């Protein structure tokens, strides 16, 4: 799953880090070696 829009939030299911997208570039966010989960 790639980043598609500004304002999306992603969470790491391993350590709990949360990232808010400020510029959508289409890549995937990775933390602790795993893709981050989109928070609805």
C-alpha positions as CSV (number, residue, x, y, z in Angstrom):
1,X,0.0,0.0,0.0
2,X,1.4,3.3,-1.0
3,X,0.9,6.8,0.4
4,X,-1.8,8.5,-1.7
5,X,-3.0,11.6,0.2
6,X,-1.8,14.4,2.5
7,X,-3.3,13.9,6.0
8,X,-3.2,10.1,6.0
9,X,-1.9,8.6,9.2
10,X,0.1,5.4,9.5
11,X,1.0,3.3,12.6
12,X,3.7,0.8,13.2
13,X,2.2,-2.4,14.7
14,X,5.6,-3.3,16.3
15,X,6.6,-0.2,18.2
16,X,3.5,2.1,17.9
17,X,5.1,5.0,16.0
18,X,2.5,7.1,14.2
19,X,3.3,9.1,11.1
20,X,1.1,11.9,9.5
21,X,1.7,12.5,5.8
22,X,2.5,16.1,4.9
23,X,3.6,15.4,1.2
24,X,2.3,12.4,-0.7
25,X,5.0,10.8,-2.8
26,X,3.4,7.4,-3.6
27,X,6.0,5.3,-1.8
28,X,5.4,3.0,1.2
29,X,6.2,3.7,4.8
30,X,8.3,1.2,6.6
31,X,9.1,1.0,10.3
32,X,10.8,-1.9,12.3
33,X,11.3,-3.7,9.0
34,X,7.5,-3.9,8.2
35,X,5.1,-1.8,6.2
36,X,3.1,0.6,8.4
37,X,-0.7,0.3,8.7
38,X,-3.0,3.0,7.4
39,X,-5.2,4.3,10.3
40,X,-8.7,5.1,9.1
